[in-house]
């Protein structure tokens, strides 16, 4: 698959892979965690924790991408998304 198509597919998965409700709850929890951690341990620790969370989320993304053959089949909790063709 050409690079341009791969990037489009990845963006589609990122945009349509979670429901609005899930995203809202996820970001509320992350903001609450950020504020609590900042006031408890300061900005440096908050930055380190969020850097670790970003790395873990990227590893999870690429792990699921690998296990689903590039988002083409269901695996575990992931259910195949019908991608839009433009």
C-alpha angles and dihedrals in degrees: 000000000000118000094246092055091046091053091048090050092049091050090049091052092048093048099041102027096091134042121246091246092053092049093049093050091044094053093044089053091047092050092048090049091048094051094044093047092046094052093042102043107006137245098299095058091042090054092048092049092050092046088054090047091052091050092048091049092051091049090050091048094052092042090055090044089054095045093048095047093245096325093304099118139031120259130172111322092348116098118197113262119217102235121221118241116215 
